[in-house]
Amino acid sequence: MAYAWNTLNGLIQLNDKNLADLNVTDLLEEAPLLKVLNAQPASQKTVHYYLKQTVASDAGFRAELAGRAKTNSQDEKVTVTLKILDGSFSTDLALADAYKGGRDAWLQLELMRTLKQAMFVVERQMIYGTQTRTGGSYLGLAAGFTGLADSTDLDQLADDMVVPATTAGAGADSQTSVWLIRNTPDDVSVIVGNDGKIIVEEDPAIIEKTPDGDTETETYPALYVPVTGYVGCQLGGKYSAARICNIQTALTDDDIYEGLSLFPAGKQPNLIVMSRKALKLLRQSRTATSSTGAPAPRPPDVDGIPIIVTDAVSDTEPVIA
């Protein structure tokens, strides 16, 4: 699927070198949502400002020589405070020097591993932000940026952009959600600070004395590579996302269409994001129609809207009340 706007693969730079130039397109393989989600540089280095429309402009008819009251559109300024993404790592100096490709090749391998995990962490944070499970453990990261689940339009059952599954689950920390997202520059976007740069201090890597983890007196020499950047989430507005929640044992196309009905006709979502469990439940709800009685195929979309399956969507959400 082609998108007309930028994605992380075209935006993020490692020390001023674009990811596309590094030939590491698999860097986002564990973050399939980020592969296609719009990405923008922060408007002010580590802070991002955007306008959110709160009142729509109106129009109407009038008689000759008669006036009519006019309601102008209104916007509010929204501030997104970006948070520090830290993928810094250390590795045994002897291990790096013994690698078949040498120290530089080992550091490149470790860098790609840590960046892949960092992209997964960003994807999960985009969805859950700072939300917790019933027991208090976090779905996202408490120190991270706010995400979709932090929105007052998406965190409670009574919200306008939230609907429960028809067969709603009731098990504590056993639920999942389907997220319907408008993927445009004005709606849901991942925001990267400092003009999209993730700084990797690898030339030269820092050599430090590192405790072995068992004692404070036994140490080994390690290469330490700082990897840092600033990341945040732009939600856009009320109709930028919706949530189908309390999915535990069943998910149907009717549930998806119920979620789609929350959006205005001219502002429909263009991504459906779910877990592997939710995809399995959706497939199971579909009746095979082939003459051979073959099982229903894996659903690639609903009404032409692509389904993005990601492990960043949790199957251990609390019941949304």
Residue frames relative to the residue before (quaternion, step in Angstrom):
aa qw qx qy qz dx dy dz
M 1.0000 0.0000 0.0000 0.0000 0.00 0.00 0.00
A 0.2743 -0.7767 0.5483 0.1445 3.58 -0.82 0.98
Y 0.1356 -0.7698 0.6200 0.0681 3.55 -1.03 0.82
A 0.4458 -0.7229 0.4704 0.2394 3.53 -0.99 0.85
W 0.7044 0.4377 -0.2706 0.4888 3.58 1.22 -0.27
N 0.6788 -0.5213 0.3545 0.3765 3.51 -1.35 0.12
T 0.1594 -0.7449 0.6354 0.1266 3.56 -1.26 0.50
L 0.7219 -0.4329 0.2960 0.4515 3.57 -1.27 0.14
N 0.6250 0.5583 -0.3496 0.4189 3.58 1.00 -0.74
G 0.7276 0.3970 -0.2382 0.5062 3.56 1.16 -0.55
L 0.6967 0.4834 -0.2651 0.4590 3.56 1.26 -0.37
I 0.6968 0.4956 -0.3022 0.4214 3.60 0.70 -1.08
Q 0.0886 -0.7705 0.6303 0.0355 3.52 -1.04 0.87
L 0.2265 -0.7313 0.6271 0.1435 3.55 -1.05 0.84
N 0.8127 -0.1671 0.0625 0.5547 3.56 -0.33 1.27
D 0.7367 -0.4612 0.2065 0.4494 3.55 0.84 1.13
K 0.6298 0.4847 -0.3625 0.4869 3.61 1.20 0.30
N 0.4305 -0.7343 0.4656 0.2424 3.56 -0.62 1.15
L 0.5983 -0.5885 0.4057 0.3622 3.56 -1.09 0.74
A 0.6290 0.5496 -0.3428 0.4299 3.57 0.98 -0.80
D 0.6623 0.5036 -0.3021 0.4652 3.58 1.12 -0.62
L 0.6593 0.5297 -0.3053 0.4377 3.59 1.22 -0.44
N 0.3557 -0.7604 0.4743 0.2650 3.59 1.30 -0.11
V 0.5059 0.6105 -0.4430 0.4184 3.57 0.93 0.97
T 0.0784 0.8407 -0.5308 0.0723 3.57 0.86 0.96
D 0.6112 0.5481 -0.3640 0.4398 3.61 1.18 -0.40
L 0.3972 0.7250 -0.4733 0.3043 3.59 1.27 0.01
L 0.7530 0.3589 -0.1913 0.5172 3.59 1.10 -0.66
E 0.3618 0.7668 -0.4802 0.2249 3.60 1.20 0.25
E 0.7034 0.4078 -0.2679 0.5168 3.62 1.15 -0.48
A 0.6980 0.3576 -0.2562 0.5651 3.58 1.30 0.18
P 0.0583 -0.8646 0.4981 0.0305 3.61 0.60 1.14
L 0.5970 0.5461 -0.3768 0.4510 3.59 1.11 -0.48
L 0.6716 0.4984 -0.2998 0.4589 3.58 0.93 -0.88
K 0.5433 0.6215 -0.4013 0.3968 3.59 1.17 -0.45
V 0.8019 0.2793 -0.1190 0.5146 3.56 1.00 -0.84
L 0.5592 0.6371 -0.3914 0.3580 3.60 1.19 -0.38
N 0.5533 -0.6120 0.4540 0.3366 3.54 -1.04 0.81
A 0.0931 -0.7840 0.6131 0.0266 3.57 -1.04 0.85
Q 0.0485 -0.8000 0.5979 -0.0143 3.56 -1.00 0.90
P 0.4605 -0.6267 0.5317 0.3355 3.58 -1.16 0.49
A 0.5693 -0.5937 0.4407 0.3595 3.58 -1.10 0.66
S 0.5321 -0.6521 0.4388 0.3148 3.55 -1.03 0.76
Q 0.8021 0.1414 -0.0638 0.5767 3.61 1.14 -0.61
K 0.7460 -0.4408 0.2178 0.4492 3.59 0.53 1.24
T 0.8271 -0.0830 0.0728 0.5511 3.65 0.28 -1.18
V 0.6841 0.3565 -0.2736 0.5745 3.58 1.30 0.29
H 0.1455 -0.7950 0.5856 0.0614 3.57 -0.99 0.83
Y 0.1311 -0.7838 0.6050 0.0489 3.56 -0.89 1.02
Y 0.1164 0.7690 -0.6272 0.0409 3.55 -1.12 0.69
L 0.4550 -0.6818 0.5050 0.2703 3.56 -1.25 0.42
K 0.1492 -0.7743 0.6128 0.0513 3.55 -0.95 0.97
Q 0.3608 -0.7468 0.5149 0.2169 3.58 -0.60 1.13
T 0.1539 -0.8105 0.5630 0.0496 3.56 -0.84 1.05
V 0.7723 0.1546 -0.0976 0.6084 3.59 1.20 -0.50
A 0.3575 -0.7459 0.5250 0.2006 3.57 -0.82 1.01
S 0.4948 -0.6225 0.5148 0.3203 3.55 -1.21 0.57
D 0.2232 -0.7871 0.5584 0.1369 3.59 -1.01 0.74
A 0.0941 -0.7526 0.6473 0.0750 3.53 -1.36 0.22
G 0.0574 0.8056 -0.5872 0.0539 3.57 -1.17 0.44
F 0.5609 -0.5825 0.4689 0.3552 3.53 -1.35 -0.14
R 0.0528 -0.7763 0.6260 0.0511 3.54 -1.30 0.41
A 0.5156 -0.6151 0.4929 0.3359 3.54 -1.26 0.35
E 0.6646 -0.4802 0.3794 0.4286 3.55 -1.31 0.27
L 0.8526 0.1066 -0.1263 0.4957 3.53 -1.07 0.92
A 0.6124 0.5048 -0.3651 0.4867 3.58 1.20 0.42
G 0.3317 -0.7525 0.5364 0.1897 3.52 -0.91 0.89
R 0.1681 -0.7579 0.6127 0.1479 3.56 -1.31 0.02
A 0.5308 -0.6229 0.4690 0.3321 3.52 -1.12 0.65
K 0.2005 -0.7869 0.5783 0.0787 3.54 -1.01 0.86
T 0.1780 -0.7538 0.6234 0.1067 3.56 -0.98 0.91
N 0.2494 -0.7827 0.5555 0.1287 3.54 -0.54 1.16
S 0.5643 -0.5751 0.4576 0.3760 3.55 -1.19 0.49
Q 0.1470 -0.7777 0.6070 0.0719 3.54 -1.19 0.63
D 0.1335 -0.7843 0.6038 0.0498 3.54 -1.13 0.75
E 0.1951 -0.7370 0.6244 0.1699 3.51 -1.31 0.37
K 0.4513 -0.6766 0.5140 0.2727 3.53 -1.12 0.71
V 0.1435 -0.7889 0.5954 0.0508 3.57 -0.77 1.09
T 0.1979 -0.7755 0.5922 0.0934 3.55 -0.96 0.93
V 0.1227 -0.7627 0.6327 0.0546 3.57 -0.86 1.03
T 0.1918 -0.7792 0.5896 0.0919 3.55 -0.61 1.17
L 0.3103 -0.7740 0.5259 0.1672 3.56 -0.51 1.19
K 0.2729 -0.7553 0.5767 0.1502 3.56 -1.18 0.61
I 0.5559 -0.6223 0.4437 0.3270 3.56 -1.21 0.59
L 0.1990 -0.7368 0.6387 0.0981 3.53 -0.84 1.08
D 0.0615 -0.8229 0.5646 -0.0174 3.57 -0.57 1.18
G 0.0069 0.8003 -0.5977 0.0471 3.54 -0.59 1.21
S 0.2302 0.8073 -0.5129 0.1796 3.57 1.19 0.53
F 0.0135 -0.8102 0.5858 -0.0159 3.58 -1.04 0.71
S 0.1902 -0.7457 0.6216 0.1462 3.53 -1.34 0.35
T 0.0614 -0.7941 0.6047 0.0068 3.56 -1.17 0.59
D 0.6064 -0.5844 0.4036 0.3575 3.55 -1.07 0.77
L 0.4911 -0.6838 0.4620 0.2790 3.59 -0.78 1.05
A 0.6597 0.5068 -0.3146 0.4572 3.59 0.96 -0.84
L 0.6331 0.5303 -0.3273 0.4592 3.57 1.03 -0.77
A 0.6593 0.5110 -0.3032 0.4607 3.58 0.97 -0.87
D 0.7013 0.4703 -0.2769 0.4585 3.58 0.90 -0.91
A 0.6720 0.4917 -0.2982 0.4665 3.60 1.18 -0.50
Y 0.4863 0.6713 -0.4382 0.3476 3.61 1.25 -0.20
K 0.6125 -0.6179 0.3537 0.3436 3.56 -0.97 0.87
G 0.7269 0.4059 -0.2423 0.4982 3.56 1.10 -0.62
G 0.5788 -0.5912 0.3751 0.4181 3.56 1.28 -0.05
R 0.7646 -0.4057 0.2677 0.4232 3.52 -1.39 0.11
D 0.6754 0.5056 -0.3096 0.4385 3.59 0.83 -0.92
A 0.6571 0.5080 -0.3119 0.4613 3.58 0.97 -0.85
W 0.6424 0.5178 -0.3243 0.4627 3.59 1.02 -0.76
L 0.6593 0.5013 -0.3091 0.4674 3.57 0.94 -0.85
Q 0.6236 0.5272 -0.3399 0.4665 3.60 1.04 -0.72
L 0.6408 0.5192 -0.3196 0.4665 3.59 1.01 -0.84
E 0.6806 0.4817 -0.2880 0.4709 3.58 0.87 -0.93
L 0.6254 0.5420 -0.3351 0.4504 3.58 1.05 -0.75
M 0.6675 0.4920 -0.3090 0.4658 3.58 0.90 -0.86
R 0.6315 0.5315 -0.3336 0.4554 3.59 1.03 -0.74
T 0.7080 0.4535 -0.2806 0.4630 3.57 0.83 -0.93
L 0.6450 0.5156 -0.3302 0.4573 3.59 1.07 -0.65
K 0.6020 0.5435 -0.3577 0.4628 3.60 1.08 -0.66
Q 0.6663 0.4775 -0.3000 0.4880 3.58 0.96 -0.84
A 0.6276 0.5402 -0.3374 0.4478 3.58 1.01 -0.75
M 0.6518 0.5061 -0.3207 0.4649 3.60 1.00 -0.77
F 0.6169 0.5234 -0.3422 0.4780 3.59 1.08 -0.67
V 0.6397 0.5243 -0.3200 0.4621 3.58 0.97 -0.87
V 0.6405 0.5112 -0.3233 0.4733 3.60 0.98 -0.82
E 0.6530 0.5197 -0.3228 0.4464 3.61 0.91 -0.88
R 0.6669 0.4870 -0.3021 0.4762 3.59 0.91 -0.87
Q 0.6478 0.5157 -0.3160 0.4631 3.58 1.04 -0.80
M 0.5892 0.5696 -0.3641 0.4425 3.60 1.07 -0.68
I 0.7081 0.4498 -0.2556 0.4805 3.57 1.03 -0.79
Y 0.8413 0.2557 -0.0978 0.4661 3.57 0.61 -1.13
G 0.2644 -0.7868 0.5262 0.1849 3.60 1.11 -0.36
T 0.7773 -0.3198 0.2625 0.4740 3.55 -0.83 -1.02
Q 0.3607 0.7612 -0.4744 0.2557 3.60 1.20 0.40
T 0.2843 -0.7695 0.5554 0.1365 3.56 -1.17 0.69
R 0.5104 -0.5734 0.5320 0.3573 3.51 -1.39 0.17
T 0.7192 -0.4279 0.3160 0.4470 3.56 -1.30 0.14
G 0.7124 0.4682 -0.2585 0.4544 3.56 0.95 -0.85
G 0.6336 -0.5691 0.3182 0.4164 3.58 1.25 -0.03
S 0.5720 0.5729 -0.4041 0.4257 3.61 1.17 -0.28
Y 0.4934 -0.7136 0.4271 0.2546 3.56 -1.03 0.81
L 0.4176 -0.6617 0.5642 0.2635 3.53 -1.18 0.70
G 0.7280 0.2423 -0.1604 0.6210 3.53 1.11 -0.77
L 0.5786 -0.5328 0.4315 0.4418 3.58 -0.89 -0.94
A 0.5118 -0.6848 0.4293 0.2912 3.56 -0.80 1.04
A 0.7121 0.4451 -0.2519 0.4811 3.57 1.08 -0.73
G 0.5772 0.6248 -0.3623 0.3811 3.58 1.28 -0.11
F 0.6801 -0.4786 0.3620 0.4211 3.55 -1.33 -0.13
T 0.5861 -0.5693 0.4386 0.3742 3.58 -1.25 0.37
G 0.1743 -0.8013 0.5690 0.0615 3.56 -1.07 0.82
L 0.7986 -0.3002 0.2037 0.4803 3.55 -1.29 -0.26
A 0.6940 0.5006 -0.2899 0.4286 3.59 0.85 -0.95
D 0.5995 0.5539 -0.3656 0.4474 3.60 1.23 -0.25
S 0.5410 0.6543 -0.3985 0.3471 3.60 1.20 -0.42
T 0.4846 -0.6652 0.4898 0.2876 3.57 -1.04 0.77
D 0.6166 0.5158 -0.3527 0.4790 3.59 1.29 -0.04
L 0.7855 0.3520 -0.1359 0.4906 3.58 1.25 -0.36
D 0.6451 0.5851 -0.3140 0.3781 3.61 1.19 -0.08
Q 0.7686 0.2767 -0.1738 0.5499 3.62 1.24 -0.17
L 0.6280 -0.5784 0.3799 0.3560 3.54 -1.19 0.64
A 0.6779 0.5089 -0.2911 0.4436 3.58 1.09 -0.65
D 0.4907 0.6758 -0.4310 0.3415 3.61 1.25 -0.18
D 0.6072 -0.6039 0.3879 0.3407 3.56 -1.12 0.74
M 0.7606 0.3740 -0.1962 0.4931 3.61 1.07 -0.68
V 0.6149 0.5026 -0.3523 0.4952 3.58 1.19 0.57
V 0.0396 0.7645 -0.6431 0.0180 3.57 -1.03 0.86
P 0.3994 -0.6970 0.5277 0.2760 3.61 -1.07 0.64
A 0.5938 -0.5154 0.4590 0.4136 3.54 -1.26 0.29
T 0.6016 -0.5696 0.4091 0.3824 3.57 -1.10 0.65
T 0.7224 0.2341 -0.1645 0.6295 3.55 1.05 -0.80
A 0.1057 -0.8536 0.5092 0.0317 3.53 0.23 1.30
G 0.4163 -0.7025 0.5244 0.2411 3.56 -1.06 0.80
A 0.2191 -0.7867 0.5666 0.1095 3.52 -1.27 0.46
G 0.4981 0.6774 -0.4184 0.3436 3.59 1.27 -0.02
A 0.4836 -0.6784 0.4710 0.2899 3.56 -0.85 0.96
D 0.8559 0.0037 -0.0434 0.5153 3.55 -0.92 0.99
S 0.5650 0.5713 -0.3886 0.4510 3.56 1.05 0.87
Q 0.5483 0.6438 -0.3693 0.3855 3.57 1.28 0.22
T 0.1146 -0.7432 0.6441 0.1401 3.51 -1.36 0.17
S 0.2872 -0.7467 0.5762 0.1675 3.58 -1.30 0.25
V 0.2706 -0.6829 0.6435 0.2155 3.50 -1.36 0.35
W 0.1905 -0.7950 0.5713 0.0734 3.56 -0.82 1.04
L 0.1784 -0.7643 0.6151 0.0759 3.55 -0.82 1.08
I 0.0519 -0.8508 0.5193 -0.0617 3.56 -0.46 1.25
R 0.2820 -0.6885 0.6411 0.1884 3.52 -1.17 0.79
N 0.1433 -0.8146 0.5616 0.0204 3.53 -0.36 1.32
T 0.3628 0.6868 -0.5455 0.3149 3.57 0.04 1.35
P 0.6562 -0.5188 0.3559 0.4166 3.63 -1.18 0.31
D 0.7020 0.4511 -0.2716 0.4796 3.60 1.16 -0.49
D 0.6998 0.4384 -0.2601 0.5004 3.58 1.25 -0.18
V 0.8196 -0.1360 0.1046 0.5466 3.63 -0.64 -1.02
S 0.1189 0.7762 -0.6066 0.1239 3.56 -0.77 1.09
V 0.3514 -0.6548 0.6108 0.2733 3.52 -1.27 0.47
I 0.2108 -0.7925 0.5673 0.0758 3.54 -0.86 1.06
V 0.1095 -0.7960 0.5947 0.0284 3.58 -0.83 1.03
G 0.3857 -0.7593 0.4858 0.1970 3.56 -0.78 1.05
N 0.8069 0.3008 -0.2133 0.4615 3.53 -1.40 0.10
D 0.6743 -0.5321 0.2793 0.4292 3.55 0.89 1.05
G 0.7033 -0.4906 0.2628 0.4423 3.56 1.09 0.72
K 0.5054 0.6844 -0.4076 0.3316 3.60 1.21 0.20
I 0.1093 -0.7039 0.6956 0.0929 3.51 -1.21 0.77
I 0.2654 -0.8100 0.5094 0.1184 3.54 -0.49 1.23
V 0.0746 -0.7801 0.6212 0.0005 3.54 -0.81 1.09
E 0.1723 -0.7928 0.5784 0.0850 3.58 -0.43 1.22
E 0.2102 0.8243 -0.4924 0.1840 3.56 0.22 1.26
D 0.7433 0.3564 -0.2196 0.5217 3.60 1.17 0.02
P 0.4404 -0.4775 -0.7019 0.2922 1.53 -0.07 2.48
A 0.5563 -0.5600 0.4786 0.3845 3.56 -1.27 0.36
I 0.4861 -0.6627 0.4888 0.2927 3.56 -1.14 0.65
I 0.2269 -0.7447 0.6107 0.1446 3.59 -0.94 0.88
E 0.0393 0.8162 -0.5721 0.0699 3.58 -0.69 1.09
K 0.4812 -0.6260 0.5283 0.3124 3.55 -1.31 0.41
T 0.0785 -0.8440 0.5297 -0.0299 3.55 -0.49 1.25
P 0.4328 -0.6757 0.5237 0.2862 3.65 -0.85 0.90
D 0.4945 -0.6948 0.4406 0.2804 3.58 -1.03 0.75
G 0.6151 -0.5788 0.3389 0.4145 3.60 1.25 0.02
D 0.6997 0.4398 -0.2694 0.4943 3.57 1.16 -0.49
T 0.7928 0.0657 -0.0187 0.6057 3.56 1.06 -0.73
E 0.4885 -0.6408 0.5000 0.3173 3.55 -1.27 0.23
T 0.6674 0.5232 -0.3010 0.4361 3.59 1.22 -0.34
E 0.6931 0.4252 -0.2798 0.5104 3.61 1.13 -0.53
T 0.0129 0.8235 -0.5608 0.0846 3.55 -0.60 1.19
Y 0.1394 -0.7531 0.6308 0.1244 3.52 -1.36 0.18
P 0.5172 -0.6311 0.4612 0.3486 3.62 -1.14 0.49
A 0.0400 -0.8102 0.5843 -0.0236 3.56 -0.86 1.00
L 0.3872 -0.6554 0.5909 0.2671 3.51 -1.28 0.51
Y 0.1180 -0.7978 0.5904 0.0305 3.56 -0.76 1.06
V 0.0767 -0.8105 0.5806 -0.0061 3.56 -0.73 1.12
P 0.2486 -0.7659 0.5729 0.1527 3.64 -0.46 1.13
V 0.0037 -0.7747 0.6312 -0.0382 3.57 -0.96 0.98
T 0.1819 0.8127 -0.5282 0.1657 3.61 -0.30 1.18
G 0.0878 0.7654 -0.6356 0.0495 3.52 -1.28 0.56
Y 0.3983 -0.6880 0.5467 0.2629 3.57 -1.31 0.11
V 0.0061 0.8101 -0.5829 0.0625 3.58 -0.83 1.04
G 0.0540 0.7841 -0.6174 0.0342 3.57 -1.20 0.63
C 0.4041 -0.7015 0.5414 0.2268 3.54 -1.36 0.09
Q 0.1750 -0.7434 0.6370 0.1049 3.55 -0.97 0.94
L 0.2579 -0.7776 0.5559 0.1409 3.57 -0.73 1.06
G 0.4029 -0.7332 0.4603 0.2969 3.58 1.06 -0.68
G 0.7081 -0.3959 0.3088 0.4965 3.57 0.14 -1.24
K 0.7767 -0.3585 0.2420 0.4578 3.53 -1.33 -0.04
Y 0.7704 0.3592 -0.1887 0.4919 3.58 0.92 -0.89
S 0.4113 0.7110 -0.4720 0.3202 3.58 1.16 0.57
A 0.8080 0.0178 0.0103 0.5889 3.60 1.17 -0.48
A 0.0850 -0.7575 0.6438 0.0674 3.52 -1.31 0.48
R 0.2569 -0.7773 0.5642 0.1072 3.55 -1.27 0.45
I 0.1531 -0.7213 0.6683 0.0985 3.54 -1.02 0.91
C 0.0624 -0.8638 0.4991 -0.0310 3.57 -0.29 1.25
N 0.7778 0.3664 -0.2676 0.4348 3.53 -1.42 -0.06
I 0.3141 0.7207 -0.5311 0.3160 3.53 0.91 1.06
Q 0.0571 0.8186 -0.5664 0.0764 3.57 -0.54 1.16
T 0.8389 0.1067 -0.0192 0.5334 3.59 0.75 -1.01
A 0.8123 0.1535 -0.0685 0.5585 3.62 1.18 -0.28
L 0.0631 0.7507 -0.6560 0.0462 3.53 -1.20 0.77
T 0.0617 -0.8176 0.5724 -0.0100 3.58 -0.78 1.03
D 0.6586 -0.4750 0.3977 0.4272 3.52 -1.34 0.16
D 0.5934 0.5645 -0.3669 0.4412 3.60 1.07 -0.64
D 0.6201 0.5299 -0.3427 0.4662 3.59 1.05 -0.72
I 0.6501 0.5105 -0.3177 0.4645 3.59 0.95 -0.86
Y 0.6816 0.4834 -0.2964 0.4625 3.58 0.89 -0.90
E 0.5833 0.5532 -0.3737 0.4627 3.59 1.13 -0.56
G 0.6592 0.4931 -0.3037 0.4797 3.56 1.01 -0.77
L 0.6442 0.5236 -0.3201 0.4565 3.57 0.98 -0.81
S 0.6281 0.5670 -0.3371 0.4128 3.58 1.08 -0.67
L 0.5663 0.6090 -0.3824 0.4026 3.60 1.23 -0.27
F 0.6742 0.4991 -0.2868 0.4628 3.58 1.21 -0.48
P 0.5327 -0.5918 0.4864 0.3596 3.60 -1.12 0.57
A 0.6448 -0.5555 0.3558 0.3861 3.58 -1.11 0.62
G 0.7321 0.4268 -0.2376 0.4748 3.58 1.03 -0.75
K 0.7407 0.3401 -0.2099 0.5400 3.60 1.26 -0.02
Q 0.1367 0.8216 -0.5365 0.1359 3.53 0.80 1.04
P 0.5216 -0.6210 0.4686 0.3502 3.62 -1.12 0.54
N 0.2351 -0.7814 0.5603 0.1421 3.57 -1.19 0.46
L 0.7149 0.2935 -0.2591 0.5793 3.59 1.28 0.39
I 0.1200 -0.7424 0.6540 0.0819 3.55 -1.14 0.77
V 0.0916 -0.8336 0.5445 -0.0160 3.57 -0.44 1.24
M 0.1379 0.8005 -0.5651 0.1446 3.57 -0.75 1.06
S 0.5585 -0.5848 0.4744 0.3479 3.54 -1.37 0.16
R 0.6703 -0.4686 0.3777 0.4340 3.56 -1.31 0.11
K 0.6141 0.5462 -0.3457 0.4529 3.59 1.07 -0.72
A 0.6703 0.4945 -0.3067 0.4605 3.58 0.87 -0.90
L 0.6295 0.5241 -0.3367 0.4644 3.59 1.01 -0.75
K 0.6355 0.5262 -0.3264 0.4611 3.58 0.99 -0.83
L 0.6679 0.4949 -0.3033 0.4659 3.59 0.92 -0.90
L 0.6404 0.5179 -0.3282 0.4625 3.60 1.00 -0.76
R 0.6560 0.5025 -0.3141 0.4675 3.60 0.92 -0.84
Q 0.6580 0.5224 -0.3086 0.4459 3.58 0.97 -0.86
S 0.6542 0.5260 -0.3171 0.4414 3.57 1.14 -0.58
R 0.6392 0.5353 -0.3222 0.4484 3.58 1.23 -0.37
T 0.3471 -0.7452 0.5374 0.1881 3.56 -0.89 0.95
A 0.4391 -0.6840 0.5138 0.2745 3.57 -0.88 0.95
T 0.1756 -0.8115 0.5530 0.0699 3.58 -0.91 0.92
S 0.4690 0.6866 -0.4522 0.3228 3.61 1.24 0.03
S 0.6107 -0.5761 0.4034 0.3638 3.56 -1.20 0.54
T 0.6757 0.4850 -0.2917 0.4723 3.59 1.17 -0.51
G 0.4442 -0.7031 0.4491 0.3266 3.57 1.26 -0.21
A 0.2552 0.7870 -0.5200 0.2125 3.57 1.17 0.54
P 0.5886 -0.5840 0.4134 0.3762 3.59 -1.08 0.64
A 0.5959 -0.5513 0.4367 0.3878 3.55 -1.20 0.52
P 0.4676 -0.6927 0.4657 0.2909 3.61 -0.92 0.84
R 0.6546 -0.4700 0.4104 0.4267 3.55 -1.33 0.20
P 0.3943 -0.7480 0.4754 0.2429 3.63 -0.61 1.06
P 0.2255 -0.7923 0.5495 0.1396 3.63 -0.62 1.03
D 0.8018 0.0231 0.0311 0.5963 3.58 1.19 -0.49
V 0.2394 -0.6975 0.6376 0.2226 3.51 -1.41 -0.03
D 0.8373 -0.0941 0.0083 0.5385 3.56 -0.56 1.21
G 0.7352 -0.4353 0.2202 0.4707 3.56 1.03 0.86
I 0.5834 0.5471 -0.3862 0.4596 3.61 1.25 -0.09
P 0.4061 -0.7588 0.4437 0.2499 3.63 -0.45 1.13
I 0.3408 -0.7060 0.5883 0.1983 3.53 -1.19 0.73
I 0.1482 -0.7586 0.6308 0.0675 3.56 -0.88 1.04
V 0.1491 -0.7925 0.5882 0.0607 3.58 -0.64 1.14
T 0.0944 0.8085 -0.5696 0.1139 3.56 -0.71 1.08
D 0.4713 -0.6612 0.5116 0.2811 3.54 -1.13 0.71
A 0.5050 0.6426 -0.4276 0.3862 3.59 1.25 -0.06
V 0.6240 0.4695 -0.3473 0.5192 3.60 1.21 -0.34
S 0.3471 -0.7900 0.4795 0.1595 3.54 -0.57 1.22
D 0.3039 -0.7131 0.5993 0.2000 3.54 -1.28 0.54
T 0.6644 0.4734 -0.3010 0.4938 3.59 1.26 0.24
E 0.2256 0.7728 -0.5513 0.2190 3.57 1.00 0.82
P 0.5038 -0.5985 0.5112 0.3559 3.57 -1.23 0.38
V 0.5954 -0.5098 0.4510 0.4269 3.57 -1.27 0.16
I 0.3186 -0.7386 0.5620 0.1927 3.59 -0.81 1.00
A 0.0997 -0.8223 0.5603 0.0070 3.56 -0.63 1.15
